[in-house]
Amino acid sequence: MAVQKKVLVTGATGFTGSFVVRELCASGYDVFCFVRGCSDISVLNGYQVSYVNGDLDHPSTLFESLKKMDVLVNVASIGFGHGPSIVRVCEEAGVKRAIFFSTTAVFTTLEANSKIKRLEAEKAIKESGLDYTIFRPTMIYGTMRDRNMIKLIKFLDRFPVIPIFGPGEALQQPVYVKDLAKAVAKVVDVSRTYKKDYNLSGKEPLTYNEVVDTVANLLGKKVFKIHIPLRASLVLINSVKLIPGLPKFTPEQVLRLNENKTFSYQTAVEDFGYAPLSFYEGVTEEIREYQSYNVK
């Protein structure tokens, strides 16, 4: 009988991390969750996992946790500057195989601080001796715990009019969270994914106008879109901050909405059979959960 590989997961209690944990458990791995003492581990109830306490701000705690592991799955954001130290600790602990989550936001034309830190992390990973795989997802959605799509769903369910910052024709390609989690479980032991990076997106691109229309139709709502010129939008968002109940935006978010964010995932198809859902399929599941929750 084959010995189960021990996999340490950072970011395990987060939105994406909790799904990754579930898929790894379902695939037969011995899963250990690297959590802080204040972490809410209730989101992992029912999963056969072990917990190890630590904090990425204190690399020595990660080192102690990794010493008996075979694989690291780093779902925790590398946008806070931890990337290089995580790589170093893996090498010191003798863990060769590591999967890292980055983001397609590293390709933005905007000079965000998190972009610089993520690129530094990716550089450290690629220059290391690790058998790494880097996943760069697009905007992740899928349940009421996501940080993006659920805000749009709630807004369209509540208001008959939505402001669109700019023409709304920039292409989006959101990725369903369960597709990412399945991808992680698939590649752990796939050697052709070693020392490679993959952009992971949804099945096909669609404009932001189409995103809004799809969500509104699934909610059974008639919603009117009011397009606000981009320059005026950047002025308006400062006023919107003062209105209770309305979503809050930063200038960076508005500008990002007007960037094309489409990415090919063909290499992932060829290397490990990546097969993402369409936005319609994925957001249907999220809206079903949202409506079920509201009925209770």
C-alpha positions in Angstrom: 0.0 0.0 0.0 1.4 3.4 -1.0 2.3 5.8 1.7 0.2 8.9 1.7 2.2 12.1 0.8 2.1 14.7 3.5 1.0 18.1 2.1 1.2 21.3 4.1 -1.3 24.0 2.9 -0.9 27.7 3.8 -4.0 29.9 3.5 -6.1 26.8 4.2 -8.9 28.7 5.9 -9.2 31.3 3.2 -11.8 31.2 0.4 -9.7 29.4 -2.2 -7.6 27.5 0.4 -10.6 25.7 1.9 -11.5 24.3 -1.5 -8.0 23.2 -2.1 -7.9 21.4 1.2 -11.1 19.5 0.3 -9.8 18.4 -3.1 -6.5 17.3 -1.6 -8.3 15.2 1.0 -10.6 13.7 -1.6 -7.5 12.8 -3.6 -6.0 10.8 -0.7 -3.3 13.1 0.5 -2.4 13.5 4.2 -3.3 17.2 4.6 -1.8 19.5 7.2 -3.1 23.1 7.5 -0.7 25.8 8.5 -2.8 28.2 10.6 -2.4 31.1 13.0 -3.8 30.8 16.5 -6.5 33.2 15.7 -7.6 31.5 12.4 -11.3 30.4 12.2 -10.8 26.7 11.4 -14.6 26.0 11.4 -14.6 26.4 7.6 -12.6 23.1 7.5 -15.0 21.2 9.8 -15.7 17.7 8.4 -12.3 17.4 6.5 -9.8 14.8 7.7 -6.9 17.3 8.3 -4.3 18.0 10.9 -3.4 21.5 12.1 0.0 23.1 12.7 0.3 26.5 14.2 2.5 29.1 12.7 2.7 32.5 11.0 4.4 33.4 7.7 5.7 36.5 9.4 7.8 34.1 11.4 9.6 31.8 8.9 11.0 29.6 11.7 7.4 28.3 12.4 7.0 27.4 8.8 10.4 25.6 8.9 9.3 23.5 11.8 6.1 22.6 10.1 7.7 21.7 6.8 10.4 19.4 8.2 8.2 16.3 8.0 6.3 17.2 4.9 6.6 16.1 1.3 4.8 18.9 -0.5 4.0 22.6 0.1 0.8 24.1 -1.4 1.1 27.8 -0.8 -2.3 29.3 -1.3 -1.6 32.3 1.0 -1.0 35.5 -1.0 2.6 36.1 -2.1 1.6 39.8 -2.4 2.7 40.6 1.1 6.4 39.9 0.6 6.6 36.4 2.1 7.5 34.7 -1.2 11.3 34.7 -1.0 11.4 33.5 2.6 8.9 30.7 1.9 11.2 29.5 -0.9 14.2 29.7 1.4 12.5 27.7 4.1 11.4 25.0 1.7 15.0 24.5 0.6 16.3 24.5 4.2 13.6 22.0 5.3 14.3 19.7 2.3 10.9 20.1 0.7 11.4 19.9 -3.0 7.9 19.9 -4.4 5.9 23.2 -4.0 2.8 24.7 -5.6 2.4 28.5 -5.4 -0.6 30.7 -6.1 0.2 34.0 -7.8 -2.3 35.9 -10.0 -2.7 37.2 -13.5 -2.8 40.7 -11.9 1.0 40.6 -12.4 0.3 41.5 -16.0 -1.6 44.7 -15.2 -0.2 47.9 -16.7 -0.8 49.6 -13.3 2.1 49.8 -11.0 0.5 48.4 -7.8 2.7 47.6 -4.8 1.4 44.1 -4.7 2.4 43.5 -8.3 6.1 44.3 -7.5 6.1 41.9 -4.5 4.4 39.1 -6.5 6.9 39.5 -9.3 9.8 39.4 -6.8 8.2 36.2 -5.3 7.9 34.6 -8.7 11.5 35.4 -9.5 12.7 33.8 -6.3 10.6 30.7 -7.0 11.9 30.3 -10.5 15.5 30.8 -9.5 15.2 28.2 -6.7 16.0 24.5 -6.9 12.4 23.6 -6.1 10.2 21.5 -8.3 7.7 24.3 -8.3 4.5 24.9 -10.1 3.0 28.5 -10.2 -0.7 29.0 -10.7 -1.9 32.4 -11.8 -5.7 32.5 -11.5 -7.8 35.3 -12.9 -10.5 36.8 -10.7 -11.7 33.9 -8.4 -15.4 33.5 -7.7 -17.8 30.8 -6.7 -19.4 31.1 -3.2 -20.6 33.7 -0.8 -17.1 33.8 0.6 -15.5 35.3 -2.5 -14.5 38.9 -2.5 -15.7 40.0 -5.9 -18.7 38.4 -7.6 -20.8 38.1 -4.5 -20.7 41.9 -4.2 -22.1 42.3 -7.7 -24.8 39.6 -7.0 -26.0 41.4 -3.9 -26.0 44.8 -5.6 -28.0 43.6 -8.7 -30.4 41.8 -6.4 -31.0 45.0 -4.5 -30.9 47.8 -7.0 -32.5 48.2 -10.5 -29.8 50.5 -11.8 -26.0 49.9 -11.8 -23.3 52.4 -12.7 -20.7 51.0 -15.1 -17.3 52.8 -14.8 -16.3 53.2 -18.5 -17.8 51.5 -21.5 -17.9 48.0 -19.9 -16.4 46.4 -23.0 -13.1 45.3 -21.4 -12.9 41.5 -21.4 -13.0 39.5 -18.2 -12.4 35.8 -17.7 -13.3 34.9 -14.1 -12.4 31.5 -12.8 -14.5 29.2 -10.7 -12.9 28.3 -7.4 -13.6 24.6 -7.6 -11.7 24.5 -10.9 -8.6 25.9 -9.2 -8.8 23.4 -6.3 -9.1 20.5 -8.7 -6.1 21.7 -10.6 -4.0 21.7 -7.5 -4.9 18.1 -6.6 -4.2 17.0 -10.2 -0.7 18.4 -10.4 0.9 17.4 -7.1 2.4 14.3 -8.6 2.6 15.3 -12.3 6.2 15.8 -13.1 5.6 17.6 -16.4 4.2 20.5 -14.4 7.5 20.9 -12.5 9.3 24.2 -13.1 6.3 25.6 -15.0 3.8 28.4 -14.5 0.2 28.4 -15.7 -2.4 31.2 -16.2 -5.7 29.7 -15.1 -8.9 31.4 -16.3 -12.5 30.6 -16.9 -13.7 28.8 -20.0 -14.2 31.9 -22.2 -13.9 35.7 -22.0 -16.9 38.0 -21.8 -17.3 41.8 -21.4 -18.1 43.3 -18.1 -21.5 44.3 -19.6 -22.0 40.6 -20.3 -21.0 39.7 -16.8 -23.7 42.1 -15.4 -26.3 40.9 -17.9 -25.6 37.2 -17.0 -25.9 37.8 -13.3 -29.1 39.9 -13.6 -30.8 37.3 -15.9 -30.0 34.5 -13.4 -31.4 36.6 -10.6 -34.5 37.3 -12.6 -33.9 41.0 -12.4 -34.3 43.8 -15.0 -31.3 46.0 -14.5 -30.4 49.3 -16.3 -26.8 50.0 -16.9 -25.6 53.6 -16.7 -22.2 54.0 -18.3 -20.1 56.8 -16.8 -17.0 58.0 -18.7 -13.8 56.7 -17.1 -12.4 60.1 -16.1 -15.7 61.0 -14.5 -15.8 57.6 -12.8 -12.6 58.3 -11.0 -14.0 61.5 -9.5 -17.4 59.8 -8.7 -16.0 57.0 -6.6 -14.8 59.4 -3.9 -18.4 60.6 -3.5 -19.8 57.0 -3.6 -17.8 56.2 -0.5 -20.1 58.5 1.5 -23.3 56.6 0.6 -24.1 53.7 3.0 -24.8 50.3 1.4 -23.1 51.0 -1.9 -20.0 49.0 -3.0 -16.8 50.9 -2.4 -14.2 51.1 -5.2 -10.6 52.4 -5.4 -9.2 54.1 -8.5 -7.1 51.0 -9.1 -10.2 48.8 -9.2 -11.9 51.1 -11.6 -8.9 51.2 -13.9 -8.5 47.4 -13.7 -12.2 47.0 -14.8 -11.2 48.7 -18.0 -8.3 46.5 -18.8 -8.7 43.4 -20.9 -8.0 40.4 -18.6 -8.1 37.4 -20.9 -5.6 34.6 -20.7 -5.1 31.3 -22.6 -5.0 28.1 -20.5 -4.1 25.8 -23.3 -0.9 24.7 -21.7 -2.8 23.6 -18.6 -5.2 21.6 -20.8 -2.2 19.8 -22.4 -0.3 19.2 -19.2 -3.0 18.2 -16.8 -6.3 18.2 -18.4 -7.6 21.5 -17.1 -11.2 22.0 -18.0 -12.8 25.1 -16.5 -16.5 25.8 -16.3 -18.1 28.7 -18.2 -19.0 31.8 -16.3 -22.6 31.0 -16.7 -22.2 27.6 -15.2 -20.1 28.8 -12.3 -22.1 31.8 -11.3 -25.3 29.8 -11.5 -23.9 27.7 -8.6 -23.0 30.8 -6.7 -26.4 32.4 -7.1 -28.1 29.2 -6.1 -26.1 29.2 -2.9 -26.9 32.9 -2.3 -30.6 32.5 -2.9 -30.7 29.4 -0.7 -29.0 31.3 2.1 -31.4 34.2 1.9 -34.5 31.9 2.1 -33.3 30.3 5.3 
